Amino acid sequence: MTENNHEKIDILSLSLSELEEKIQQLGEKKFRALQIWQWLHVKRVRDFDKMSNLSAQFRGKLSDVFCIKSLIISKRLASNIDNTVKYLYELPDGNHIETVLMEYKHGYSLCVSTQVGCKMGCRFCASTIAGYKRNLLPSEILLQIYETERDSNINISSIVLMGIGEPLDNFENVTRFLEILRDKDGNNMSLRHVSLSTCGIVPKIYDLADKNYGITLSVSLHATDDEKRSEIMPVNDKYNINELIDACRYYLKKTKRRISFEYALIDGVNDSIEQAKQLKRLLHGMQSHVNIIPVNKIKEREFTSDRKSAIRFQNMLVDLGVNATIRRTLGSDIDAACGQLRREYEI
Ligand code: SAH
């Protein structure tokens, strides 16, 4: 590209009201912003020159002031087992992120990344190994949806913020993304079709509850006592299990949305009957659901688990009256779990 986009405003990261303000500052009428908004978020053009209901002069002005970012598909891996497709996207600054498209009975779901890398350091997680680089911009989160829908020619019906990164460590950009996504003149997506997964940044769970977006909160719990959890998740040293569960109870009270607890099962670490009982005590009286994930093997780590252990642990929980399911494994032939592909590119 010959153009220097660095000083231009990233138009896909703006809310409609911010765009209206900017357009008025350029001496244009407010309704023009809505026209541009629909070109960007409904028709999804990537070039101001395609905005045919604007004058050529105005389009020229727009491209002097704004840029429309885009992502490049660096790699596209399609599973032979199911319809899972994993994308490795290159960001405008050359960094890479991963996005995974999954097919379910009710439609397509997209797992998006929120940061380049991750600071959280969970011991079993591949995303953390290549190191943290930066937060994704709202536009870069949104574009994972736009580029994937364009490439695959399908409509995505639900979004999970469960790819690379810790979404609550990028709170401002993630919430801005959600607000753009739900705008009724744009994507008009009900945020009830969005799930956000966090390792447990407690103050931000309160902030998210107060926003009352209606999104499902998934909490990566993975252990039932502080000693064990701190061993595998350093974030637990900052916010312990009791503080985390209190925040989840607040989220539930505020939003009336059932909380989902992710539990990556690791043989010999968190799969005993004592842990199942402890889980029951922790979640007592809370509308919730435990999602057991047999831990994915990653090259650099020694943890293992399999489906059999997951079924054993699920049975223990169900016998105790705890609502528990085992996460379906999709795209196992393409390492669909996030972080694994980016790592090969960055190191
Ligand atoms: N940072 C957020 C979201 C990204 S990780 C979070 O921590 O929730 C998405 C989910 O995958 C989390 O539950 C995470 O703990 C889990 N996960 C990471 N590595 C895994 C692995 N090797 N096996 C199974 N689950 C894993």
Residues whose N, C-alpha, C, O or C-beta is under 5 A from the ligand:
A	BS01	SAH	F124 C125 A126 L161 M162 G163 G165 E166 P167 S197 T198 C199 S220 E262 A264 I293 P294 V295 N296
